[in-house]
Amino acid sequence: MSEQYKYILDESKLPKAWYNINADMPVAPAPVLHPQTKEPVTPDFLSVLFPMSLIMQEISTERYIEIPEPVREVYKLWRPTPFFRAHRLEKALDTPAHIYYKYEGVSPVGSHKPNTAVAQAFYNKEAGTHALTTETGAGQWGSALAMACNFFGMDLEVYMVKVSYNQKPYRRMVIESYGAEVYASPTDRTNYGRSVLAQDPDSPGSLGIAISEAVEVAATSGGTKKYSLGSVLNHVLLHQTVIGEEVLLQLEMAGEYPDMVIACTGGGSNFGGFAFPFLRKNFTEGKQTKIIAAEPAASPSLTRGKYAFDYGDTAQMAPIVKMHTLGHTFVPPTIHAGGLRYHGMSPQVSALVEHGFVEARSVNQLATFEAALTFARTEGIIPAPEPTHAIRVAIDEALKCKETGEAKVIVFNLCGHGHFDMAAYDAYLKGQLVDYEYPAEEIEEAMSHLPEVAF
């Protein structure tokens, strides 16, 4: 009997609803606070940045939220995405483990990000928004939102973290090809950007700084522009759960159920979208799947950060949320996994880690690229630097199975390809990449700036 390598769902199986983990969260959500008053925000405050439809999704406790038909129609350009059994990787590792991965790199822009980009563009267009502003790190989110805004006839301004803008010029070109404008953040276009450059003309930027610029542009536009976020907030993770819902169906096809589910974490959208449907099974059906969040050791918000109220951006303009944070003034080292260089983490993911429902692990940069090449040379796909963290943990777990003889089922999310990240691979192959030590002193200093709140 020949081995089956991939599990393909028909378009008719494309999920009709997103899963909202708020319905099953075993811990009460912390309030979202106004950045100035530090009191719980009102919908009126949030409506400066987001359309009311997304605000209502942010606070909803309905278990399932219907995916609008126009969004599903765009999804069909690449969804459902394929699910693979990594037979060749298993053999190379000589492990009895069964390794599976979901591949989101087949989307037009090569990552999972369009799952929420298309939804956010649709809801903004429906609400009469004229243009969107956003930030992007590695450029995957900026590419996805540029594509989505093009589909729905909206303008877009992208503030791209400067170090990634320089490291990944092809992603900038992709963004521009869809008709959006992209700027290297910090810029001289905003008050906050100018203040950063005045203090450090050579600032490499960070997601926190880029968020501040995008938020400022939207907030001062007189209502003509709204802000769109690629991770962290509840409604963003909600839209990504189309991934995990498909995986549940594909595992049924394979006749398996996972012992562990692994995904990388930067702000939490890829992780939440992949893992939340499995957490639903844990919470409501008594399943015992181990859920692992893999993050970079250079920006270890979950494993070394503090669970506290903090600003979502560096300029203290975005709402204050309770999350694992390294401090909103912290600028992470310039690792190549640009999409994971964020000081904070999704409040939902943070609460789940804090209360022991999710295990967090940090991985060094060199170990991730070693795992990436092992994967590429067996499975053929060159992964983006971000999911290499999940691959590293999956390989480590498979090697443990080799020692114990257990045939555990390991499932991870390969959230994007690395075709525009070849400079990182070039640096690794030339021995030019280094591991960054956890910058304890810098983070300790950043922690001193956490807001004082009464909650």
One Martini backbone bead per residue (centre of mass of N, CA, C, O) as a GRO file, in nm:
protein
  455
    1MET     BB    1   0.094   0.038   0.025
    2SER     BB    2   0.072   0.356  -0.035
    3GLU     BB    3   0.161   0.664   0.058
    4GLN     BB    4   0.020   0.946   0.201
    5TYR     BB    5   0.083   1.303   0.165
    6LYS     BB    6  -0.202   1.439   0.086
    7TYR     BB    7  -0.479   1.665   0.195
    8ILE     BB    8  -0.772   1.742   0.006
    9LEU     BB    9  -1.006   1.987  -0.011
   10ASP     BB   10  -1.291   2.082  -0.108
   11GLU     BB   11  -1.457   2.376  -0.159
   12SER     BB   12  -1.717   2.273  -0.004
   13LYS     BB   13  -1.530   2.263   0.278
   14LEU     BB   14  -1.531   2.543   0.331
   15PRO     BB   15  -1.567   2.728   0.578
   16LYS     BB   16  -1.856   2.918   0.719
   17ALA     BB   17  -1.690   2.960   0.996
   18TRP     BB   18  -1.569   3.109   1.270
   19TYR     BB   19  -1.380   3.070   1.564
   20ASN     BB   20  -1.471   3.170   1.904
   21ILE     BB   21  -1.293   3.151   2.201
   22ASN     BB   22  -1.464   3.327   2.396
   23ALA     BB   23  -1.681   3.100   2.451
   24ASP     BB   24  -1.431   2.899   2.599
   25MET     BB   25  -1.287   3.062   2.796
   26PRO     BB   26  -1.150   2.991   3.123
   27VAL     BB   27  -1.091   3.304   3.115
   28ALA     BB   28  -1.131   3.616   3.187
   29PRO     BB   29  -1.136   3.904   3.038
   30ALA     BB   30  -0.964   4.179   3.003
   31PRO     BB   31  -0.963   4.495   2.984
   32VAL     BB   32  -0.978   4.762   2.765
   33LEU     BB   33  -0.769   5.050   2.750
   34HIS     BB   34  -0.721   5.374   2.765
   35PRO     BB   35  -0.427   5.548   2.700
   36GLN     BB   36  -0.509   5.796   2.889
   37THR     BB   37  -0.729   5.711   3.120
   38LYS     BB   38  -0.731   5.391   3.191
   39GLU     BB   39  -1.004   5.312   3.089
   40PRO     BB   40  -1.244   5.164   2.956
   41VAL     BB   41  -1.336   5.126   2.652
   42THR     BB   42  -1.513   5.253   2.383
   43PRO     BB   43  -1.657   5.228   2.083
   44ASP     BB   44  -1.592   5.521   2.004
   45PHE     BB   45  -1.287   5.499   2.023
   46LEU     BB   46  -1.250   5.252   1.827
   47SER     BB   47  -1.396   5.391   1.571
   48VAL     BB   48  -1.144   5.547   1.476
   49LEU     BB   49  -1.007   5.261   1.375
   50PHE     BB   50  -1.283   5.090   1.356
   51PRO     BB   51  -1.530   4.913   1.260
   52MET     BB   52  -1.809   4.794   1.418
   53SER     BB   53  -1.792   4.498   1.322
   54LEU     BB   54  -1.508   4.447   1.456
   55ILE     BB   55  -1.575   4.531   1.743
   56MET     BB   56  -1.791   4.309   1.787
   57GLN     BB   57  -1.592   4.074   1.745
   58GLU     BB   58  -1.398   4.141   1.979
   59ILE     BB   59  -1.654   4.093   2.207
   60SER     BB   60  -1.756   3.834   2.133
   61THR     BB   61  -1.938   3.509   2.244
   62GLU     BB   62  -1.966   3.367   1.994
   63ARG     BB   63  -1.863   3.071   1.861
   64TYR     BB   64  -1.982   3.157   1.575
   65ILE     BB   65  -1.882   3.328   1.264
   66GLU     BB   66  -1.982   3.426   0.978
   67ILE     BB   67  -1.876   3.401   0.653
   68PRO     BB   68  -1.880   3.599   0.411
   69GLU     BB   69  -1.929   3.546   0.084
   70PRO     BB   70  -1.711   3.741  -0.034
   71VAL     BB   71  -1.483   3.609   0.129
   72ARG     BB   72  -1.511   3.315   0.031
   73GLU     BB   73  -1.457   3.381  -0.268
   74VAL     BB   74  -1.163   3.466  -0.220
   75TYR     BB   75  -1.059   3.216  -0.072
   76LYS     BB   76  -1.085   3.027  -0.334
   77LEU     BB   77  -0.804   3.098  -0.457
   78TRP     BB   78  -0.666   2.891  -0.200
   79ARG     BB   79  -0.906   2.759  -0.071
   80PRO     BB   80  -0.817   2.500   0.051
   81THR     BB   81  -0.541   2.394   0.211
   82PRO     BB   82  -0.286   2.194   0.242
   83PHE     BB   83  -0.210   1.861   0.380
   84PHE     BB   84   0.075   1.702   0.535
   85ARG     BB   85   0.282   1.423   0.525
   86ALA     BB   86   0.620   1.387   0.661
   87HIS     BB   87   0.782   1.128   0.552
   88ARG     BB   88   1.072   1.230   0.486
   89LEU     BB   89   1.132   1.351   0.761
   90GLU     BB   90   1.090   1.100   0.931
   91LYS     BB   91   1.318   0.934   0.795
   92ALA     BB   92   1.553   1.130   0.856
   93LEU     BB   93   1.491   1.104   1.179
   94ASP     BB   94   1.405   0.821   1.269
   95THR     BB   95   1.088   0.830   1.342
   96PRO     BB   96   0.769   0.729   1.481
   97ALA     BB   97   0.651   0.978   1.415
   98HIS     BB   98   0.375   1.182   1.314
   99ILE     BB   99   0.405   1.424   1.057
  100TYR     BB  100   0.233   1.737   1.021
  101TYR     BB  101   0.128   1.993   0.769
  102LYS     BB  102   0.028   2.316   0.715
  103TYR     BB  103  -0.009   2.509   0.399
  104GLU     BB  104  -0.007   2.873   0.357
  105GLY     BB  105   0.187   2.933   0.094
  106VAL     BB  106  -0.055   2.922  -0.139
  107SER     BB  107  -0.104   3.192  -0.136
  108PRO     BB  108  -0.055   3.466  -0.330
  109VAL     BB  109   0.153   3.584  -0.083
  110GLY     BB  110   0.265   3.323   0.103
  111SER     BB  111   0.039   3.331   0.342
  112HIS     BB  112  -0.199   3.366   0.611
  113LYS     BB  113  -0.290   3.676   0.608
  114PRO     BB  114  -0.551   3.688   0.413
  115ASN     BB  115  -0.771   3.583   0.610
  116THR     BB  116  -0.794   3.885   0.738
  117ALA     BB  117  -0.758   4.093   0.514
  118VAL     BB  118  -1.019   4.034   0.360
  119ALA     BB  119  -1.211   4.085   0.594
  120GLN     BB  120  -1.127   4.378   0.664
  121ALA     BB  121  -1.181   4.501   0.388
  122PHE     BB  122  -1.479   4.430   0.373
  123TYR     BB  123  -1.582   4.577   0.636
  124ASN     BB  124  -1.478   4.857   0.554
  125LYS     BB  125  -1.627   4.888   0.288
  126GLU     BB  126  -1.913   4.850   0.411
  127ALA     BB  127  -1.857   5.119   0.607
  128GLY     BB  128  -1.704   5.345   0.406
  129THR     BB  129  -1.414   5.321   0.376
  130HIS     BB  130  -1.141   5.464   0.194
  131ALA     BB  131  -0.890   5.387   0.390
  132LEU     BB  132  -0.582   5.230   0.489
  133THR     BB  133  -0.377   5.146   0.770
  134THR     BB  134  -0.039   5.004   0.830
  135GLU     BB  135   0.170   4.748   0.935
  136THR     BB  136   0.504   4.592   0.884
  137GLY     BB  137   0.751   4.365   0.880
  138ALA     BB  138   0.829   4.136   0.658
  139GLY     BB  139   0.549   4.187   0.455
  140GLN     BB  140   0.306   3.991   0.464
  141TRP     BB  141   0.081   4.179   0.559
  142GLY     BB  142   0.109   4.402   0.348
  143SER     BB  143   0.053   4.218   0.106
  144ALA     BB  144  -0.229   4.118   0.190
  145LEU     BB  145  -0.369   4.400   0.217
  146ALA     BB  146  -0.311   4.497  -0.067
  147MET     BB  147  -0.475   4.282  -0.208
  148ALA     BB  148  -0.747   4.331  -0.062
  149CYS     BB  149  -0.782   4.631  -0.137
  150ASN     BB  150  -0.786   4.584  -0.437
  151PHE     BB  151  -1.042   4.403  -0.446
  152PHE     BB  152  -1.213   4.655  -0.281
  153GLY     BB  153  -1.120   4.949  -0.364
  154MET     BB  154  -0.861   5.042  -0.177
  155ASP     BB  155  -0.658   5.226   0.003
  156LEU     BB  156  -0.292   5.210   0.106
  157GLU     BB  157  -0.086   5.234   0.404
  158VAL     BB  158   0.259   5.131   0.465
  159TYR     BB  159   0.445   5.052   0.765
  160MET     BB  160   0.779   4.952   0.742
  161VAL     BB  161   1.015   4.807   0.887
  162LYS     BB  162   1.326   4.905   0.816
  163VAL     BB  163   1.487   4.639   0.830
  164SER     BB  164   1.287   4.493   0.634
  165TYR     BB  165   1.289   4.690   0.399
  166ASN     BB  166   1.597   4.616   0.345
  167GLN     BB  167   1.587   4.292   0.353
  168LYS     BB  168   1.280   4.301   0.182
  169PRO     BB  169   1.223   4.427  -0.123
  170TYR     BB  170   1.011   4.233  -0.253
  171ARG     BB  171   0.776   4.295  -0.064
  172ARG     BB  172   0.753   4.587  -0.140
  173MET     BB  173   0.687   4.526  -0.439
  174VAL     BB  174   0.429   4.376  -0.388
  175ILE     BB  175   0.274   4.603  -0.256
  176GLU     BB  176   0.300   4.796  -0.504
  177SER     BB  177   0.164   4.606  -0.718
  178TYR     BB  178  -0.128   4.649  -0.561
  179GLY     BB  179  -0.119   4.988  -0.502
  180ALA     BB  180   0.047   5.054  -0.260
  181GLU     BB  181   0.191   5.227   0.006
  182VAL     BB  182   0.544   5.241   0.117
  183TYR     BB  183   0.718   5.277   0.438
  184ALA     BB  184   0.998   5.350   0.628
  185SER     BB  185   1.014   5.260   0.962
  186PRO     BB  186   1.081   5.547   1.049
  187THR     BB  187   0.931   5.853   0.964
  188ASP     BB  188   0.848   6.196   0.836
  189ARG     BB  189   0.511   6.174   0.835
  190THR     BB  190   0.518   6.178   1.151
  191ASN     BB  191   0.542   6.274   1.467
  192TYR     BB  192   0.661   6.012   1.578
  193GLY     BB  193   0.878   5.954   1.369
  194ARG     BB  194   1.035   6.218   1.416
  195SER     BB  195   1.103   6.160   1.718
  196VAL     BB  196   1.274   5.907   1.668
  197LEU     BB  197   1.484   6.035   1.469
  198ALA     BB  198   1.590   6.249   1.669
  199GLN     BB  199   1.714   6.024   1.865
  200ASP     BB  200   1.743   5.799   1.603
  201PRO     BB  201   1.847   5.805   1.281
  202ASP     BB  202   1.916   5.465   1.291
  203SER     BB  203   1.659   5.333   1.324
  204PRO     BB  204   1.520   5.006   1.267
  205GLY     BB  205   1.277   4.964   1.410
  206SER     BB  206   0.930   4.857   1.479
  207LEU     BB  207   0.622   4.751   1.532
  208GLY     BB  208   0.552   4.965   1.744
  209ILE     BB  209   0.626   5.209   1.564
  210ALA     BB  210   0.452   5.142   1.314
  211ILE     BB  211   0.185   5.146   1.460
  212SER     BB  212   0.195   5.441   1.549
  213GLU     BB  213   0.189   5.560   1.265
  214ALA     BB  214  -0.073   5.429   1.161
  215VAL     BB  215  -0.256   5.537   1.387
  216GLU     BB  216  -0.208   5.839   1.346
  217VAL     BB  217  -0.316   5.860   1.058
  218ALA     BB  218  -0.603   5.761   1.123
  219ALA     BB  219  -0.675   5.953   1.373
  220THR     BB  220  -0.605   6.226   1.172
  221SER     BB  221  -0.829   6.186   0.915
  222GLY     BB  222  -1.140   6.237   0.982
  223GLY     BB  223  -1.248   5.927   0.892
  224THR     BB  224  -1.112   5.824   0.611
  225LYS     BB  225  -0.932   5.640   0.800
  226LYS     BB  226  -0.827   5.316   0.883
  227TYR     BB  227  -0.719   5.056   1.092
  228SER     BB  228  -0.495   4.772   1.036
  229LEU     BB  229  -0.446   4.443   1.178
  230GLY     BB  230  -0.237   4.137   1.170
  231SER     BB  231  -0.269   4.107   1.491
  232VAL     BB  232  -0.355   4.022   1.844
  233LEU     BB  233  -0.643   4.061   1.797
  234ASN     BB  234  -0.933   3.889   1.813
  235HIS     BB  235  -1.041   3.925   1.514
  236VAL     BB  236  -0.784   3.815   1.380
  237LEU     BB  237  -0.783   3.529   1.501
  238LEU     BB  238  -1.060   3.451   1.406
  239HIS     BB  239  -1.001   3.453   1.092
  240GLN     BB  240  -0.773   3.219   1.119
  241THR     BB  241  -0.958   2.957   1.194
  242VAL     BB  242  -0.978   2.833   0.912
  243ILE     BB  243  -0.734   2.654   0.947
  244GLY     BB  244  -0.814   2.459   1.184
  245GLU     BB  245  -1.080   2.363   1.058
  246GLU     BB  246  -0.945   2.217   0.823
  247VAL     BB  247  -0.757   2.026   0.982
  248LEU     BB  248  -0.977   1.855   1.115
  249LEU     BB  249  -1.072   1.735   0.842
  250GLN     BB  250  -0.790   1.620   0.750
  251LEU     BB  251  -0.750   1.427   0.990
  252GLU     BB  252  -0.989   1.252   0.924
  253MET     BB  253  -0.871   1.152   0.655
  254ALA     BB  254  -0.611   1.029   0.817
  255GLY     BB  255  -0.702   0.901   1.100
  256GLU     BB  256  -0.623   1.142   1.308
  257TYR     BB  257  -0.481   1.275   1.625
  258PRO     BB  258  -0.327   1.505   1.814
  259ASP     BB  259  -0.076   1.540   2.061
  260MET     BB  260   0.043   1.794   1.895
  261VAL     BB  261   0.049   2.160   1.865
  262ILE     BB  262   0.227   2.385   1.634
  263ALA     BB  263   0.328   2.739   1.660
  264CYS     BB  264   0.406   3.045   1.587
  265THR     BB  265   0.504   3.362   1.767
  266GLY     BB  266   0.431   3.719   1.777
  267GLY     BB  267   0.107   3.808   1.804
  268GLY     BB  268  -0.092   3.522   1.730
  269SER     BB  269  -0.249   3.449   1.459
  270ASN     BB  270  -0.133   3.179   1.362
  271PHE     BB  271  -0.171   3.030   1.625
  272GLY     BB  272  -0.475   3.075   1.674
  273GLY     BB  273  -0.580   2.966   1.398
  274PHE     BB  274  -0.462   2.675   1.456
  275ALA     BB  275  -0.527   2.610   1.781
  276PHE     BB  276  -0.819   2.683   1.877
  277PRO     BB  277  -0.984   2.433   1.773
  278PHE     BB  278  -0.824   2.243   1.971
  279LEU     BB  279  -0.905   2.385   2.233
  280ARG     BB  280  -1.200   2.325   2.208
  281LYS     BB  281  -1.162   2.021   2.247
  282ASN     BB  282  -1.034   2.042   2.524
  283PHE     BB  283  -1.274   2.205   2.666
  284THR     BB  284  -1.543   2.027   2.544
  285GLU     BB  285  -1.406   1.702   2.507
  286GLY     BB  286  -1.129   1.623   2.668
  287LYS     BB  287  -0.887   1.676   2.530
  288GLN     BB  288  -0.497   1.634   2.532
  289THR     BB  289  -0.364   1.841   2.366
  290LYS     BB  290  -0.065   1.979   2.298
  291ILE     BB  291   0.017   2.329   2.318
  292ILE     BB  292   0.259   2.508   2.109
  293ALA     BB  293   0.458   2.802   2.147
  294ALA     BB  294   0.683   2.956   1.912
  295GLU     BB  295   0.973   3.157   1.986
  296PRO     BB  296   1.202   3.399   1.997
  297ALA     BB  297   1.479   3.457   2.198
  298ALA     BB  298   1.499   3.773   2.113
  299SER     BB  299   1.152   3.780   2.154
  300PRO     BB  300   1.030   3.667   2.470
  301SER     BB  301   0.726   3.726   2.575
  302LEU     BB  302   0.625   3.444   2.695
  303THR     BB  303   0.901   3.343   2.853
  304ARG     BB  304   1.011   3.660   2.962
  305GLY     BB  305   0.773   3.812   3.010
  306LYS     BB  306   0.507   4.013   3.121
  307TYR     BB  307   0.194   3.995   3.281
  308ALA     BB  308   0.048   4.290   3.148
  309PHE     BB  309  -0.019   4.607   3.117
  310ASP     BB  310  -0.006   4.745   2.776
  311TYR     BB  311   0.099   4.886   2.506
  312GLY     BB  312   0.073   4.824   2.154
  313ASP     BB  313   0.269   5.073   2.141
  314THR     BB  314   0.521   5.320   2.157
  315ALA     BB  315   0.332   5.600   2.169
  316GLN     BB  316   0.061   5.552   2.332
  317MET     BB  317  -0.214   5.516   2.129
  318ALA     BB  318  -0.292   5.250   2.185
  319PRO     BB  319  -0.434   5.027   2.346
  320ILE     BB  320  -0.466   4.872   2.655
  321VAL     BB  321  -0.332   4.546   2.735
  322LYS     BB  322  -0.337   4.219   2.846
  323MET     BB  323   0.001   4.089   2.837
  324HIS     BB  324   0.273   3.972   2.702
  325THR     BB  325   0.571   4.166   2.784
  326LEU     BB  326   0.875   4.377   2.707
  327GLY     BB  327   0.789   4.650   2.641
  328HIS     BB  328   0.700   4.924   2.442
  329THR     BB  329   1.021   5.027   2.415
  330PHE     BB  330   1.110   4.773   2.288
  331VAL     BB  331   1.380   4.676   2.063
  332PRO     BB  332   1.440   4.431   1.877
  333PRO     BB  333   1.635   4.245   1.727
  334THR     BB  334   1.760   4.185   1.383
  335ILE     BB  335   1.597   3.953   1.292
  336HIS     BB  336   1.458   3.762   1.025
  337ALA     BB  337   1.188   3.728   1.196
  338GLY     BB  338   1.004   3.997   1.155
  339GLY     BB  339   0.708   3.888   1.242
  340LEU     BB  340   0.835   3.847   1.563
  341ARG     BB  341   0.901   4.166   1.626
  342TYR     BB  342   0.739   4.187   1.927
  343HIS     BB  343   0.659   4.297   2.252
  344GLY     BB  344   0.396   4.136   2.231
  345MET     BB  345   0.062   3.980   2.278
  346SER     BB  346  -0.200   3.818   2.265
  347PRO     BB  347  -0.439   3.813   2.504
  348GLN     BB  348  -0.537   3.524   2.459
  349VAL     BB  349  -0.264   3.380   2.456
  350SER     BB  350  -0.160   3.488   2.724
  351ALA     BB  351  -0.381   3.362   2.905
  352LEU     BB  352  -0.326   3.065   2.823
  353VAL     BB  353  -0.035   3.059   2.926
  354GLU     BB  354  -0.072   3.165   3.219
  355HIS     BB  355  -0.295   2.908   3.273
  356GLY     BB  356  -0.170   2.634   3.116
  357PHE     BB  357  -0.292   2.572   2.807
  358VAL     BB  358  -0.009   2.680   2.709
  359GLU     BB  359   0.305   2.623   2.564
  360ALA     BB  360   0.619   2.789   2.587
  361ARG     BB  361   0.885   2.847   2.339
  362SER     BB  362   1.227   2.909   2.280
  363VAL     BB  363   1.430   3.005   1.986
  364ASN     BB  364   1.706   3.002   1.810
  365GLN     BB  365   1.812   3.107   1.507
  366LEU     BB  366   2.007   2.876   1.419
  367ALA     BB  367   1.811   2.639   1.483
  368THR     BB  368   1.595   2.719   1.274
  369PHE     BB  369   1.774   2.696   1.014
  370GLU     BB  370   1.847   2.404   1.046
  371ALA     BB  371   1.553   2.305   1.029
  372ALA     BB  372   1.482   2.430   0.755
  373LEU     BB  373   1.687   2.257   0.586
  374THR     BB  374   1.580   1.984   0.662
  375PHE     BB  375   1.302   2.037   0.543
  376ALA     BB  376   1.380   2.124   0.251
  377ARG     BB  377   1.552   1.844   0.197
  378THR     BB  378   1.273   1.669   0.225
  379GLU     BB  379   1.000   1.852   0.138
  380GLY     BB  380   1.099   2.126  -0.053
  381ILE     BB  381   1.032   2.360   0.142
  382ILE     BB  382   1.091   2.698   0.189
  383PRO     BB  383   1.079   2.864   0.475
  384ALA     BB  384   0.996   3.092   0.662
  385PRO     BB  385   1.138   3.215   0.947
  386GLU     BB  386   0.897   3.187   1.136
  387PRO     BB  387   0.815   2.865   1.110
  388THR     BB  388   1.094   2.751   1.205
  389HIS     BB  389   1.012   2.734   1.504
  390ALA     BB  390   0.809   2.502   1.468
  391ILE     BB  391   1.000   2.302   1.333
  392ARG     BB  392   1.199   2.274   1.562
  393VAL     BB  393   0.997   2.159   1.770
  394ALA     BB  394   0.902   1.918   1.600
  395ILE     BB  395   1.178   1.783   1.579
  396ASP     BB  396   1.234   1.756   1.880
  397GLU     BB  397   0.984   1.575   1.933
  398ALA     BB  398   1.062   1.349   1.731
  399LEU     BB  399   1.332   1.277   1.879
  400LYS     BB  400   1.198   1.186   2.137
  401CYS     BB  401   1.046   0.949   2.002
  402LYS     BB  402   1.303   0.796   1.927
  403GLU     BB  403   1.379   0.738   2.227
  404THR     BB  404   1.083   0.613   2.321
  405GLY     BB  405   0.896   0.492   2.069
  406GLU     BB  406   0.683   0.700   2.004
  407ALA     BB  407   0.377   0.757   1.796
  408LYS     BB  408   0.336   1.057   1.760
  409VAL     BB  409   0.121   1.332   1.683
  410ILE     BB  410   0.245   1.594   1.472
  411VAL     BB  411   0.135   1.941   1.441
  412PHE     BB  412   0.197   2.203   1.197
  413ASN     BB  413   0.252   2.543   1.091
  414LEU     BB  414   0.304   2.656   0.755
  415CYS     BB  415   0.266   3.002   0.706
  416GLY     BB  416   0.522   3.021   0.494
  417HIS     BB  417   0.733   3.119   0.255
  418GLY     BB  418   1.100   3.193   0.158
  419HIS     BB  419   1.144   3.348  -0.124
  420PHE     BB  420   1.196   3.650   0.027
  421ASP     BB  421   1.440   3.513   0.239
  422MET     BB  422   1.732   3.448   0.110
  423ALA     BB  423   1.926   3.628   0.272
  424ALA     BB  424   1.909   3.456   0.526
  425TYR     BB  425   2.020   3.194   0.404
  426ASP     BB  426   2.282   3.313   0.306
  427ALA     BB  427   2.387   3.391   0.587
  428TYR     BB  428   2.381   3.107   0.705
  429LEU     BB  429   2.563   2.960   0.490
  430LYS     BB  430   2.807   3.181   0.560
  431GLY     BB  431   2.808   3.229   0.884
  432GLN     BB  432   2.652   3.523   0.965
  433LEU     BB  433   2.479   3.421   1.173
  434VAL     BB  434   2.327   3.493   1.494
  435ASP     BB  435   2.285   3.479   1.829
  436TYR     BB  436   2.068   3.629   2.054
  437GLU     BB  437   2.068   3.757   2.340
  438TYR     BB  438   1.893   3.813   2.602
  439PRO     BB  439   1.801   4.154   2.671
  440ALA     BB  440   1.765   4.216   2.991
  441GLU     BB  441   1.830   4.519   3.036
  442GLU     BB  442   1.641   4.638   2.822
  443ILE     BB  443   1.379   4.512   2.936
  444GLU     BB  444   1.394   4.626   3.219
  445GLU     BB  445   1.370   4.917   3.121
  446ALA     BB  446   1.098   4.882   2.971
  447MET     BB  447   0.933   4.790   3.228
  448SER     BB  448   0.940   5.083   3.363
  449HIS     BB  449   0.697   5.181   3.140
  450LEU     BB  450   0.460   5.074   3.255
  451PRO     BB  451   0.146   5.110   3.317
  452GLU     BB  452  -0.069   5.251   3.554
  453VAL     BB  453  -0.326   5.047   3.687
  454ALA     BB  454  -0.647   4.945   3.845
  455PHE     BB  455  -0.663   4.621   3.724
   0.00000   0.00000   0.00000
